[in-house]
Amino acid sequence: MNQQELPAAIANIIESYQVPDTLFTALLPALGEFLHCDRCFLYLHNPKTNLGRVAFCWVRTPDIPTVYNENWQAQPPSLPDEDPMFAAALRAEPSIFIEDVETADSQILNRQFEQENFGHRALIHAHIRQDNQLWGILQPCVFGHPRIWTEYEREVINNLVQKITPFAVYYIKSAFD
């Protein structure tokens, strides 16, 4: 898949915005609309300092909880043990597509952790990686019902993550210079 195969609205945003703040602010609603999601957020992670924050979040309706951190925060040391998906992201493994939090394999997802911290029913845990390091997680999700992610949607996410990785890395490095 090349950039021309991305949905037009998403491809236009990637081509039009070169500043991470404006790119991510425009991208999340377009991605949420494309995927028919309820929420889409971008968690950014500095692999050198182990600090992270959810810097961008879009919600479809006001009744969906927003996830956002004003400041960079240290990850609790127990997080990789509590959240297998975060552990997978730290190991720079491929993105994870969860169709139903209620029935997902416990080796892949901690249902109680997801319910207590996020409340979604289906999600994509898209790992933004460079040089085998985690730089972020793009997380579109759905509330209230399972969601089957199509092969095309999976390709779009994997292609999109490659396109936005340089912007995420630049954003993080700029914040710590």
Backbone as JSON Lines, residues from 0, in Angstrom:
{"i":0,"aa":"M","n":[0.84,-1.18,0.0],"ca":[0.0,0.0,0.0],"c":[0.88,1.24,0.0]}
{"i":1,"aa":"N","n":[0.51,2.2,-0.82],"ca":[1.24,3.47,-0.81],"c":[0.32,4.57,-0.3]}
{"i":2,"aa":"Q","n":[0.84,5.77,-0.17],"ca":[0.06,6.86,0.4],"c":[-1.2,7.12,-0.4]}
{"i":3,"aa":"Q","n":[-1.16,6.92,-1.72],"ca":[-2.33,7.15,-2.54],"c":[-3.45,6.18,-2.19]}
{"i":4,"aa":"E","n":[-3.13,5.05,-1.57],"ca":[-4.14,4.08,-1.2],"c":[-4.75,4.36,0.17]}
{"i":5,"aa":"L","n":[-4.22,5.34,0.88],"ca":[-4.87,5.76,2.11],"c":[-6.19,6.43,1.74]}
{"i":6,"aa":"P","n":[-7.17,6.42,2.63],"ca":[-8.39,7.18,2.34],"c":[-8.02,8.62,2.01]}
{"i":7,"aa":"A","n":[-8.73,9.22,1.08],"ca":[-8.39,10.55,0.57],"c":[-8.26,11.58,1.69]}
{"i":8,"aa":"A","n":[-9.18,11.59,2.63],"ca":[-9.14,12.61,3.69],"c":[-7.86,12.47,4.51]}
{"i":9,"aa":"I","n":[-7.46,11.25,4.8],"ca":[-6.26,11.01,5.6],"c":[-5.01,11.35,4.79]}
{"i":10,"aa":"A","n":[-4.96,10.93,3.54],"ca":[-3.82,11.23,2.68],"c":[-3.65,12.74,2.52]}
{"i":11,"aa":"N","n":[-4.76,13.46,2.36],"ca":[-4.69,14.92,2.21],"c":[-4.13,15.58,3.46]}
{"i":12,"aa":"I","n":[-4.5,15.08,4.62],"ca":[-3.98,15.65,5.87],"c":[-2.48,15.42,5.97]}
{"i":13,"aa":"I","n":[-2.03,14.23,5.66],"ca":[-0.6,13.93,5.73],"c":[0.19,14.79,4.75]}
{"i":14,"aa":"E","n":[-0.38,15.02,3.58],"ca":[0.3,15.84,2.58],"c":[0.25,17.33,2.93]}
{"i":15,"aa":"S","n":[-0.78,17.77,3.64],"ca":[-1.0,19.19,3.88],"c":[-0.33,19.75,5.12]}
{"i":16,"aa":"Y","n":[-0.12,18.92,6.12],"ca":[0.4,19.41,7.39],"c":[1.79,18.87,7.65]}
{"i":17,"aa":"Q","n":[2.72,19.76,7.93],"ca":[4.09,19.35,8.21],"c":[4.51,19.63,9.65]}
{"i":18,"aa":"V","n":[3.64,20.27,10.42],"ca":[3.9,20.55,11.83],"c":[3.13,19.52,12.65]}
{"i":19,"aa":"P","n":[3.8,18.79,13.55],"ca":[3.12,17.71,14.27],"c":[1.83,18.13,14.97]}
{"i":20,"aa":"D","n":[1.81,19.28,15.64],"ca":[0.59,19.69,16.36],"c":[-0.61,19.77,15.42]}
{"i":21,"aa":"T","n":[-0.44,20.45,14.31],"ca":[-1.56,20.61,13.38],"c":[-1.88,19.3,12.66]}
{"i":22,"aa":"L","n":[-0.85,18.53,12.34],"ca":[-1.08,17.23,11.69],"c":[-1.92,16.33,12.59]}
{"i":23,"aa":"F","n":[-1.5,16.14,13.83],"ca":[-2.2,15.22,14.73],"c":[-3.6,15.73,15.08]}
{"i":24,"aa":"T","n":[-3.73,17.05,15.24],"ca":[-5.04,17.62,15.54],"c":[-6.02,17.38,14.4]}
{"i":25,"aa":"A","n":[-5.56,17.47,13.16],"ca":[-6.42,17.22,12.0],"c":[-6.62,15.72,11.75]}
{"i":26,"aa":"L","n":[-5.59,14.95,12.02],"ca":[-5.62,13.52,11.69],"c":[-6.58,12.71,12.55]}
{"i":27,"aa":"L","n":[-6.6,12.94,13.85],"ca":[-7.4,12.08,14.72],"c":[-8.89,12.09,14.39]}
{"i":28,"aa":"P","n":[-9.52,13.24,14.15],"ca":[-10.94,13.19,13.75],"c":[-11.15,12.47,12.41]}
{"i":29,"aa":"A","n":[-10.26,12.69,11.47],"ca":[-10.4,12.02,10.17],"c":[-10.26,10.51,10.31]}
{"i":30,"aa":"L","n":[-9.32,10.07,11.13],"ca":[-9.14,8.64,11.37],"c":[-10.34,8.08,12.11]}
{"i":31,"aa":"G","n":[-10.83,8.8,13.11],"ca":[-12.02,8.36,13.84],"c":[-13.22,8.21,12.93]}
{"i":32,"aa":"E","n":[-13.4,9.15,12.02],"ca":[-14.52,9.07,11.07],"c":[-14.33,7.88,10.11]}
{"i":33,"aa":"F","n":[-13.12,7.72,9.6],"ca":[-12.85,6.62,8.68],"c":[-13.13,5.27,9.33]}
{"i":34,"aa":"L","n":[-12.7,5.11,10.58],"ca":[-12.86,3.84,11.28],"c":[-14.2,3.7,12.01]}
{"i":35,"aa":"H","n":[-15.01,4.75,11.97],"ca":[-16.29,4.76,12.7],"c":[-16.05,4.46,14.18]}
{"i":36,"aa":"C","n":[-15.06,5.16,14.75],"ca":[-14.68,4.97,16.15],"c":[-15.37,6.01,17.03]}
{"i":37,"aa":"D","n":[-15.3,5.75,18.32],"ca":[-15.85,6.69,19.29],"c":[-14.77,7.61,19.84]}
{"i":38,"aa":"R","n":[-13.55,7.11,19.9],"ca":[-12.44,7.92,20.43],"c":[-11.16,7.51,19.7]}
{"i":39,"aa":"C","n":[-10.28,8.47,19.55],"ca":[-8.98,8.2,18.95],"c":[-7.98,9.11,19.67]}
{"i":40,"aa":"F","n":[-6.96,8.48,20.26],"ca":[-5.95,9.31,20.93],"c":[-4.56,8.88,20.54]}
{"i":41,"aa":"L","n":[-3.63,9.81,20.75],"ca":[-2.23,9.57,20.44],"c":[-1.42,9.74,21.71]}
{"i":42,"aa":"Y","n":[-0.83,8.64,22.15],"ca":[0.06,8.64,23.3],"c":[1.48,8.73,22.75]}
{"i":43,"aa":"L","n":[2.26,9.68,23.27],"ca":[3.65,9.84,22.83],"c":[4.58,9.46,23.96]}
{"i":44,"aa":"H","n":[5.68,8.81,23.62],"ca":[6.57,8.2,24.61],"c":[8.02,8.53,24.26]}
{"i":45,"aa":"N","n":[8.75,9.04,25.24],"ca":[10.17,9.31,25.04],"c":[10.93,8.07,25.52]}
{"i":46,"aa":"P","n":[11.55,7.3,24.61],"ca":[12.22,6.07,25.02],"c":[13.47,6.31,25.86]}
{"i":47,"aa":"K","n":[14.04,7.5,25.8],"ca":[15.24,7.8,26.59],"c":[14.91,8.13,28.04]}
{"i":48,"aa":"T","n":[13.79,8.82,28.26],"ca":[13.44,9.25,29.61],"c":[12.32,8.4,30.22]}
{"i":49,"aa":"N","n":[11.66,7.6,29.39],"ca":[10.51,6.8,29.8],"c":[9.36,7.68,30.3]}
{"i":50,"aa":"L","n":[9.28,8.89,29.75],"ca":[8.16,9.78,30.03],"c":[7.19,9.72,28.87]}
{"i":51,"aa":"G","n":[5.91,9.88,29.16],"ca":[4.91,9.83,28.12],"c":[3.73,10.72,28.45]}
{"i":52,"aa":"R","n":[2.93,10.95,27.43],"ca":[1.69,11.71,27.62],"c":[0.76,11.46,26.46]}
{"i":53,"aa":"V","n":[-0.53,11.51,26.75],"ca":[-1.53,11.53,25.69],"c":[-1.67,13.0,25.31]}
{"i":54,"aa":"A","n":[-1.11,13.34,24.18],"ca":[-1.04,14.75,23.77],"c":[-2.2,15.16,22.88]}
{"i":55,"aa":"F","n":[-2.87,14.19,22.27],"ca":[-3.95,14.49,21.33],"c":[-5.07,13.47,21.53]}
{"i":56,"aa":"C","n":[-6.3,13.95,21.57],"ca":[-7.44,13.06,21.74],"c":[-8.65,13.65,21.04]}
{"i":57,"aa":"W","n":[-9.35,12.8,20.3],"ca":[-10.6,13.16,19.65],"c":[-11.68,12.22,20.16]}
{"i":58,"aa":"V","n":[-12.85,12.76,20.45],"ca":[-14.0,11.94,20.82],"c":[-15.18,12.31,19.92]}
{"i":59,"aa":"R","n":[-15.96,11.3,19.56],"ca":[-17.1,11.52,18.66],"c":[-18.2,12.33,19.35]}
{"i":60,"aa":"T","n":[-18.47,12.0,20.61],"ca":[-19.54,12.68,21.34],"c":[-19.05,13.01,22.75]}
{"i":61,"aa":"P","n":[-19.65,14.02,23.38],"ca":[-19.18,14.44,24.71],"c":[-19.33,13.38,25.8]}
{"i":62,"aa":"D","n":[-20.16,12.37,25.59],"ca":[-20.33,11.34,26.62],"c":[-19.2,10.31,26.61]}
{"i":63,"aa":"I","n":[-18.34,10.36,25.62],"ca":[-17.17,9.47,25.57],"c":[-16.06,10.11,26.38]}
{"i":64,"aa":"P","n":[-15.44,9.36,27.31],"ca":[-14.38,9.95,28.13],"c":[-13.16,10.34,27.3]}
{"i":65,"aa":"T","n":[-12.66,11.54,27.57],"ca":[-11.44,12.02,26.92],"c":[-10.23,11.49,27.68]}
{"i":66,"aa":"V","n":[-9.2,11.13,26.95],"ca":[-7.92,10.73,27.54],"c":[-6.92,11.8,27.12]}
{"i":67,"aa":"Y","n":[-6.32,12.45,28.1],"ca":[-5.39,13.54,27.79],"c":[-4.5,13.79,29.0]}
{"i":68,"aa":"N","n":[-3.22,14.08,28.76],"ca":[-2.29,14.47,29.82],"c":[-1.65,15.79,29.43]}
{"i":69,"aa":"E","n":[-1.79,16.77,30.28],"ca":[-1.19,18.07,30.02],"c":[0.34,17.98,30.05]}
{"i":70,"aa":"N","n":[0.86,17.21,30.98],"ca":[2.31,17.14,31.19],"c":[2.85,15.74,30.92]}
{"i":71,"aa":"W","n":[4.13,15.67,30.65],"ca":[4.82,14.39,30.49],"c":[4.89,13.72,31.86]}
{"i":72,"aa":"Q","n":[4.63,12.42,31.89],"ca":[4.61,11.67,33.14],"c":[5.43,10.4,33.0]}
{"i":73,"aa":"A","n":[6.04,10.0,34.11],"ca":[6.78,8.74,34.14],"c":[5.79,7.58,34.14]}
{"i":74,"aa":"Q","n":[6.13,6.54,33.37],"ca":[5.31,5.34,33.41],"c":[5.55,4.63,34.73]}
{"i":75,"aa":"P","n":[4.48,4.16,35.35],"ca":[4.7,3.35,36.56],"c":[5.53,2.12,36.19]}
{"i":76,"aa":"P","n":[6.5,1.75,37.02],"ca":[7.33,0.59,36.7],"c":[6.52,-0.69,36.49]}
{"i":77,"aa":"S","n":[5.34,-0.76,37.1],"ca":[4.51,-1.96,36.99],"c":[3.69,-2.0,35.7]}
{"i":78,"aa":"L","n":[3.67,-0.92,34.92],"ca":[2.8,-0.85,33.75],"c":[3.0,-2.01,32.77]}
{"i":79,"aa":"P","n":[4.23,-2.37,32.4],"ca":[4.38,-3.5,31.47],"c":[3.83,-4.82,32.03]}
{"i":80,"aa":"D","n":[3.84,-4.97,33.36],"ca":[3.29,-6.18,33.97],"c":[1.76,-6.15,33.98]}
{"i":81,"aa":"E","n":[1.19,-4.96,34.15],"ca":[-0.26,-4.81,34.21],"c":[-0.9,-4.79,32.83]}
{"i":82,"aa":"D","n":[-0.19,-4.3,31.85],"ca":[-0.75,-4.09,30.51],"c":[0.09,-4.82,29.47]}
{"i":83,"aa":"P","n":[-0.34,-6.03,29.07],"ca":[0.44,-6.78,28.08],"c":[0.59,-6.06,26.74]}
{"i":84,"aa":"M","n":[-0.38,-5.22,26.38],"ca":[-0.25,-4.5,25.11],"c":[0.83,-3.44,25.2]}
{"i":85,"aa":"F","n":[0.94,-2.77,26.34],"ca":[2.01,-1.79,26.5],"c":[3.37,-2.5,26.51]}
{"i":86,"aa":"A","n":[3.43,-3.66,27.15],"ca":[4.67,-4.44,27.14],"c":[5.05,-4.82,25.71]}
{"i":87,"aa":"A","n":[4.07,-5.21,24.91],"ca":[4.33,-5.55,23.51],"c":[4.82,-4.33,22.74]}
{"i":88,"aa":"A","n":[4.25,-3.17,23.03],"ca":[4.68,-1.94,22.37],"c":[6.12,-1.61,22.75]}
{"i":89,"aa":"L","n":[6.47,-1.78,24.01],"ca":[7.85,-1.53,24.45],"c":[8.84,-2.47,23.77]}
{"i":90,"aa":"R","n":[8.38,-3.68,23.47],"ca":[9.24,-4.65,22.77],"c":[9.25,-4.39,21.26]}
{"i":91,"aa":"A","n":[8.59,-3.34,20.84],"ca":[8.51,-2.95,19.42],"c":[7.88,-4.04,18.57]}
{"i":92,"aa":"E","n":[6.86,-4.69,19.13],"ca":[6.11,-5.7,18.38],"c":[5.08,-5.02,17.49]}
{"i":93,"aa":"P","n":[4.55,-5.74,16.52],"ca":[3.54,-5.15,15.62],"c":[2.3,-4.68,16.39]}
{"i":94,"aa":"S","n":[1.57,-3.79,15.74],"ca":[0.34,-3.26,16.31],"c":[-0.65,-4.39,16.61]}
{"i":95,"aa":"I","n":[-1.55,-4.11,17.55],"ca":[-2.51,-5.11,18.02],"c":[-3.93,-4.61,17.71]}
{"i":96,"aa":"F","n":[-4.73,-5.49,17.15],"ca":[-6.11,-5.17,16.8],"c":[-7.02,-6.04,17.67]}
{"i":97,"aa":"I","n":[-7.74,-5.41,18.58],"ca":[-8.62,-6.12,19.51],"c":[-10.06,-5.91,19.06]}
{"i":98,"aa":"E","n":[-10.72,-7.0,18.74],"ca":[-12.11,-6.91,18.27],"c":[-13.1,-6.91,19.42]}
{"i":99,"aa":"D","n":[-12.73,-7.52,20.56],"ca":[-13.62,-7.54,21.72],"c":[-12.79,-7.69,22.98]}
{"i":100,"aa":"V","n":[-12.77,-6.65,23.79],"ca":[-12.02,-6.68,25.05],"c":[-12.51,-7.82,25.93]}
{"i":101,"aa":"E","n":[-13.82,-8.11,25.86],"ca":[-14.42,-9.14,26.72],"c":[-13.92,-10.54,26.42]}
{"i":102,"aa":"T","n":[-13.54,-10.8,25.18],"ca":[-13.15,-12.17,24.8],"c":[-11.69,-12.29,24.36]}
{"i":103,"aa":"A","n":[-10.93,-11.21,24.44],"ca":[-9.53,-11.24,23.99],"c":[-8.69,-12.15,24.88]}
{"i":104,"aa":"D","n":[-7.68,-12.72,24.28],"ca":[-6.73,-13.59,24.98],"c":[-6.05,-12.81,26.09]}
{"i":105,"aa":"S","n":[-6.02,-13.38,27.29],"ca":[-5.43,-12.69,28.45],"c":[-3.92,-12.52,28.31]}
{"i":106,"aa":"Q","n":[-3.29,-13.26,27.4],"ca":[-1.86,-13.06,27.14],"c":[-1.63,-11.79,26.34]}
{"i":107,"aa":"I","n":[-2.67,-11.34,25.64],"ca":[-2.57,-10.15,24.8],"c":[-3.12,-8.92,25.51]}
{"i":108,"aa":"L","n":[-4.18,-9.09,26.29],"ca":[-4.89,-7.97,26.88],"c":[-5.34,-8.3,28.3]}
{"i":109,"aa":"N","n":[-5.17,-7.34,29.21],"ca":[-5.66,-7.46,30.58],"c":[-7.03,-6.78,30.63]}
{"i":110,"aa":"R","n":[-8.09,-7.59,30.6],"ca":[-9.46,-7.06,30.52],"c":[-9.76,-6.08,31.66]}
{"i":111,"aa":"Q","n":[-9.41,-6.44,32.88],"ca":[-9.69,-5.57,34.02],"c":[-8.96,-4.23,33.89]}
{"i":112,"aa":"F","n":[-7.7,-4.27,33.48],"ca":[-6.92,-3.04,33.29],"c":[-7.58,-2.15,32.24]}
{"i":113,"aa":"E","n":[-7.99,-2.74,31.11],"ca":[-8.63,-1.97,30.04],"c":[-9.94,-1.36,30.51]}
{"i":114,"aa":"Q","n":[-10.76,-2.15,31.22],"ca":[-12.05,-1.64,31.69],"c":[-11.87,-0.51,32.7]}
{"i":115,"aa":"E","n":[-10.93,-0.67,33.62],"ca":[-10.72,0.35,34.65],"c":[-10.1,1.63,34.11]}
{"i":116,"aa":"N","n":[-9.22,1.51,33.13],"ca":[-8.47,2.68,32.65],"c":[-9.01,3.31,31.38]}
{"i":117,"aa":"F","n":[-9.7,2.52,30.56],"ca":[-10.1,3.05,29.25],"c":[-11.58,2.89,28.95]}
{"i":118,"aa":"G","n":[-12.2,1.8,29.36],"ca":[-13.63,1.61,29.18],"c":[-14.09,1.22,27.8]}
{"i":119,"aa":"H","n":[-13.2,1.07,26.86],"ca":[-13.6,0.73,25.5],"c":[-13.89,-0.77,25.36]}
{"i":120,"aa":"R","n":[-14.52,-1.13,24.26],"ca":[-14.87,-2.53,24.0],"c":[-14.0,-3.14,22.9]}
{"i":121,"aa":"A","n":[-13.62,-2.32,21.93],"ca":[-12.74,-2.76,20.84],"c":[-11.74,-1.64,20.58]}
{"i":122,"aa":"L","n":[-10.52,-2.03,20.15],"ca":[-9.5,-1.0,19.97],"c":[-8.39,-1.47,19.03]}
{"i":123,"aa":"I","n":[-7.65,-0.49,18.57],"ca":[-6.4,-0.72,17.86],"c":[-5.3,-0.12,18.72]}
{"i":124,"aa":"H","n":[-4.29,-0.89,18.97],"ca":[-3.13,-0.45,19.76],"c":[-1.98,-0.37,18.76]}
{"i":125,"aa":"A","n":[-1.91,0.75,18.03],"ca":[-0.96,0.9,16.92],"c":[0.36,1.46,17.44]}
{"i":126,"aa":"H","n":[1.4,0.67,17.31],"ca":[2.7,1.0,17.88],"c":[3.53,1.85,16.93]}
{"i":127,"aa":"I","n":[3.92,3.01,17.4],"ca":[4.78,3.92,16.64],"c":[6.21,3.62,17.08]}
{"i":128,"aa":"R","n":[6.96,3.0,16.18],"ca":[8.29,2.5,16.53],"c":[9.32,3.03,15.54]}
{"i":129,"aa":"Q","n":[10.5,3.25,16.07],"ca":[11.65,3.58,15.22],"c":[12.89,3.03,15.92]}
{"i":130,"aa":"D","n":[13.74,2.37,15.16],"ca":[14.98,1.79,15.71],"c":[14.69,0.88,16.91]}
{"i":131,"aa":"N","n":[13.64,0.07,16.78],"ca":[13.23,-0.87,17.83],"c":[12.94,-0.2,19.16]}
{"i":132,"aa":"Q","n":[12.47,1.03,19.11],"ca":[12.08,1.76,20.32],"c":[10.66,2.27,20.15]}
{"i":133,"aa":"L","n":[9.94,2.32,21.26],"ca":[8.57,2.84,21.26],"c":[8.6,4.36,21.35]}
{"i":134,"aa":"W","n":[7.91,5.0,20.39],"ca":[7.78,6.46,20.39],"c":[6.34,6.88,20.59]}
{"i":135,"aa":"G","n":[5.41,5.95,20.47],"ca":[4.02,6.32,20.69],"c":[3.07,5.19,20.41]}
{"i":136,"aa":"I","n":[1.82,5.44,20.76],"ca":[0.74,4.5,20.5],"c":[-0.45,5.3,19.99]}
{"i":137,"aa":"L","n":[-0.92,4.94,18.81],"ca":[-2.13,5.52,18.25],"c":[-3.26,4.56,18.6]}
{"i":138,"aa":"Q","n":[-4.31,5.08,19.25],"ca":[-5.34,4.17,19.74],"c":[-6.75,4.62,19.38]}
{"i":139,"aa":"P","n":[-7.26,4.16,18.23],"ca":[-8.68,4.32,17.94],"c":[-9.45,3.24,18.71]}
{"i":140,"aa":"C","n":[-10.67,3.58,19.17],"ca":[-11.43,2.58,19.91],"c":[-12.92,2.81,19.77]}
{"i":141,"aa":"V","n":[-13.67,1.77,20.16],"ca":[-15.12,1.75,20.09],"c":[-15.65,1.38,21.47]}
{"i":142,"aa":"F","n":[-16.73,2.0,21.86],"ca":[-17.37,1.71,23.15],"c":[-18.67,0.93,22.92]}
{"i":143,"aa":"G","n":[-19.0,0.08,23.87],"ca":[-20.33,-0.53,23.9],"c":[-20.55,-1.77,23.08]}
{"i":144,"aa":"H","n":[-19.71,-2.05,22.11],"ca":[-19.91,-3.24,21.28],"c":[-18.59,-3.66,20.64]}
{"i":145,"aa":"P","n":[-18.48,-4.95,20.29],"ca":[-17.27,-5.41,19.58],"c":[-17.17,-4.76,18.2]}
{"i":146,"aa":"R","n":[-16.0,-4.87,17.61],"ca":[-15.75,-4.27,16.29],"c":[-14.75,-5.14,15.56]}
{"i":147,"aa":"I","n":[-15.12,-5.61,14.39],"ca":[-14.19,-6.38,13.57],"c":[-13.43,-5.39,12.69]}
{"i":148,"aa":"W","n":[-12.09,-5.47,12.76],"ca":[-11.24,-4.59,11.95],"c":[-10.95,-5.29,10.64]}
{"i":149,"aa":"T","n":[-11.3,-4.65,9.52],"ca":[-11.11,-5.28,8.22],"c":[-9.63,-5.31,7.84]}
{"i":150,"aa":"E","n":[-9.32,-6.12,6.86],"ca":[-7.94,-6.18,6.38],"c":[-7.5,-4.83,5.82]}
{"i":151,"aa":"Y","n":[-8.4,-4.15,5.13],"ca":[-8.07,-2.83,4.6],"c":[-7.79,-1.84,5.74]}
{"i":152,"aa":"E","n":[-8.61,-1.85,6.77],"ca":[-8.38,-0.94,7.91],"c":[-7.05,-1.24,8.58]}
{"i":153,"aa":"R","n":[-6.7,-2.51,8.68],"ca":[-5.42,-2.89,9.27],"c":[-4.27,-2.36,8.41]}
{"i":154,"aa":"E","n":[-4.41,-2.47,7.09],"ca":[-3.38,-1.95,6.19],"c":[-3.26,-0.44,6.31]}
{"i":155,"aa":"V","n":[-4.41,0.23,6.4],"ca":[-4.4,1.69,6.54],"c":[-3.66,2.08,7.82]}
{"i":156,"aa":"I","n":[-3.98,1.42,8.92],"ca":[-3.32,1.74,10.2],"c":[-1.82,1.51,10.09]}
{"i":157,"aa":"N","n":[-1.42,0.36,9.58],"ca":[0.01,0.07,9.48],"c":[0.74,1.06,8.58]}
{"i":158,"aa":"N","n":[0.11,1.45,7.48],"ca":[0.7,2.44,6.59],"c":[0.72,3.82,7.25]}
{"i":159,"aa":"L","n":[-0.37,4.17,7.91],"ca":[-0.46,5.47,8.56],"c":[0.6,5.61,9.66]}
{"i":160,"aa":"V","n":[0.8,4.57,10.43],"ca":[1.8,4.61,11.49],"c":[3.19,4.9,10.91]}
{"i":161,"aa":"Q","n":[3.5,4.29,9.78],"ca":[4.79,4.56,9.13],"c":[4.89,6.03,8.72]}
{"i":162,"aa":"K","n":[3.78,6.58,8.22],"ca":[3.78,7.97,7.75],"c":[3.93,8.97,8.9]}
{"i":163,"aa":"I","n":[3.34,8.67,10.05],"ca":[3.35,9.65,11.14],"c":[4.52,9.46,12.1]}
{"i":164,"aa":"T","n":[5.25,8.36,12.0],"ca":[6.36,8.13,12.92],"c":[7.37,9.28,12.93]}
{"i":165,"aa":"P","n":[7.83,9.79,11.79],"ca":[8.79,10.91,11.86],"c":[8.24,12.14,12.57]}
{"i":166,"aa":"F","n":[6.93,12.38,12.44],"ca":[6.31,13.52,13.11],"c":[6.26,13.3,14.62]}
{"i":167,"aa":"A","n":[5.94,12.07,15.03],"ca":[5.91,11.76,16.46],"c":[7.3,11.9,17.07]}
{"i":168,"aa":"V","n":[8.29,11.35,16.4],"ca":[9.67,11.43,16.91],"c":[10.11,12.89,17.0]}
{"i":169,"aa":"Y","n":[9.82,13.67,15.96],"ca":[10.18,15.09,15.98],"c":[9.48,15.81,17.14]}
{"i":170,"aa":"Y","n":[8.2,15.56,17.34],"ca":[7.43,16.18,18.41],"c":[8.09,15.89,19.77]}
{"i":171,"aa":"I","n":[8.43,14.63,19.99],"ca":[9.01,14.21,21.27],"c":[10.39,14.84,21.45]}
{"i":172,"aa":"K","n":[11.24,14.74,20.44],"ca":[12.59,15.29,20.55],"c":[12.53,16.81,20.78]}
{"i":173,"aa":"S","n":[11.6,17.48,20.12],"ca":[11.45,18.93,20.3],"c":[11.03,19.28,21.72]}
{"i":174,"aa":"A","n":[10.21,18.44,22.32],"ca":[9.73,18.71,23.67],"c":[10.83,18.56,24.71]}
{"i":175,"aa":"F","n":[11.88,17.81,24.38],"ca":[12.92,17.55,25.35],"c":[14.25,18.23,25.03]}
{"i":176,"aa":"D","n":[14.26,19.08,24.01],"ca":[15.49,19.83,23.69],"c":[15.65,21.04,24.58]}
